[in-house]
Amino acid sequence: MPKTKTEKRRARRRQIARDKKSATRIDAAPTADDVGVLHYRADAPLRPATLDVDNRTVDAVLATERAVRMFDSTRWEPVDDLTVMSGVDLSRVNAAGGRVPLLNSHKSEGTEFQLGSVDNIRVDGDQLVGRITFSATADDAWTLVTEGHLSGVSIGYEERAISFVEPGESATIAGREFSAADVPLRVAKTWTLYEAS
């Protein structure tokens, strides 16, 4: 049994290689590494026309169904990651009073990294949208937004159920047809929103 960090890393790499060899599935059950891990994706813009200087708010697209190229550490290769909007679970948001934290660069180690919050979160077609409110303690970030320097949003989310489509193949997932391009397509059929950044 591995004891040192180096031995643990080596054992983990060997396990990833074994998993990769057996990863010839299209709609396989997720492994423990596929779910239960916070993922990040950045593909969504702020909506500058909604900027409210008095209330320090701006609406934003938090996520879309557009595939984003990411590195999948369980398969040890790049994948196109896609979140299905019909599969978003907002129960955690609702339990937290209808909002999630707005963090600086997805850092959650202390309150100094919280810039504000996001509420009014809802699915609008193939987009997850919400209203960002900046705290009075987040003047620097708010200034960057009002000046147009910060224009994008990223989310942190946990995938609850996923399916893979191998390169060049198609599959029906959650009642819809998905096709993979030159890398595997990882489709998050159900996922939980944790935060925005």
N, C-alpha and C positions, 0 to 999 in steps of 0.2 A: 504494500500500500504506500503511495507517495507521501513523503513527509515534508520535503522542502518546497518552496514556491516553484523552483525550477522543475523539480520532479512532477509537481502537480500540473504545470504548464505543458510539459512533455506528454503526460498522460492525457490531458485534454486534447492536444493536437492529434494524438494517435486515435482518440475516440472520434474526433471530427473527420479524420481521414476514413475511418471505418464507416461512419454514417454517410459520408459522401459516396462511397462505393455502392452502398445499398439504397441510395436516394434515386431510384428510377420510378418513382410513383408520380401520378398526376394529382390525385385527390386523397393523399394519404393523411392519416391522423397525425396531428402535430406532436412533436417530441416535447419533452419538458423544456428544452432549450428554445423551442419555437414560440412558446407562450410564457407568460409570467415575467417577461422582460420588457422594460420600457423602451420603446422605439421612438425615433425622432424623424420627422419629415418636414422639409421646407419647400413648399411649392405654392404658397398662397400670398396674395398681396393685401395691403391695407387699401381702404377705399377713401382716398383723400377728400372726395367731395362731401363726406360725412363728418369731417373734422369739426369738433365743437370745442373751441378754445376756452370758453367759460367753464365748461364742465370737464375739460381735459379728457374727452372721449373721441374715439374714432372707430367706425365699423371696420371689420376685417373678414376676409375669407380665411378661415382657419385651416381648412383642408379641402382638397378636391379629389375626384376620382381619377385624376391624371396620374399615371404611373411615374414614380420617381426612382431613379437608379441609385441603389444603395449597396453596401457590402453586407452580406448575410454571413454572420460568424458561425452559424450552425452548419451551413453548407460550404463555407470557406470560399465563397465566390460572389461576384456581383449579381444582383437580381434587380428586376423592376418591381418595386413595391407599390401595391395599389390597395387603397382602403375603400370598401364598398359602403356608400353612405347609408343604405338601408340596414347595414349591420352595426351602426354606431350605437353603443350603449351609454346613455346619458344618466343612468341611475346614480352614479357617483357624483355627477354634477348636481343633480336634483337633491341628493342627500347633503350637499355642501351649500345649500341655500341658492342653488341655481347659478353658481359661478365656479371658476377654476382660477388658480393663481396665474398671473403674468410674471414670468421669471426673466432674469437677465441671463441669456445664453444657456438656458435649461439648468441653471445652478440652483440647488435647493438646500444647500448646506446651512443657510441662516437667513434671517429676515432681511438682511442687507441686500439679498439678491432678488427680493420681491419688488417688482416695479408697480404693481397694481393688481387688477383682476379682469376677468372676462366674464360677462354675463349675457343674457338674451341669446343663448346658444341654441341654434336650431339648424335643421337640415333644410336647405333651399335647393331643390333639384339635385344636382350632382355635387353640391358644395355644402360644407359645414361652415356656418357664419356666426359671428358674435360681435358684441360691442366691448371694446377695450377701454377701461378707465385707468388712467395713470394716477398714481398716488402723488401727493404733494411732496413726498421725499424723492421722487423720480424726475426731478427737473431736467437733468442732462438728457435722459432718454426722451422725455417729452419734447424738448427743444429739437432734438434730432428728427423726431417725427414731424413736427410743425414746419421745419425747414426743408423737409423732403428727403433727408439723408437716410432715414430708416423707412423702408417701404414694404418690408415683407414680414411674414409671421411663420413661425414653425410651431409644431405641436409635439407634445410627448404623450404617447398612448401605449396601451397594452393590448396586444393581439390576443384574442380569446380563442378563435378558430381560424385556421389558415388552410389554404390549398395552394399547391404549386402546379404550374403549367410549364412543361419543358420547352426549350427553344424550338421554334418552328411548329409547335403543336397548338391545338385549341382544345378547350374543355368547357363544359357547362358547369358553372358554379353559382349557387344561390339563384338558380333559374335563369342565368344569363350566360351568354357565350363570351369567353375570354380567349385571346390568342397571345402567345409569347413571341417576342421578336428574337434578337440574337442572344439573349440571356434568359434564364428562367423568370417567370412571372410569379411573384408571391402575392396572393390575393388574401387580404384580411377580411374574412366573411363576417366576423363579429369582433369588435374592438371597443375599448373603453378609453375615453378621453381623460387625461390626468392634468395637463397643464398646457399653457401656451408660452411662447418666448418671442 
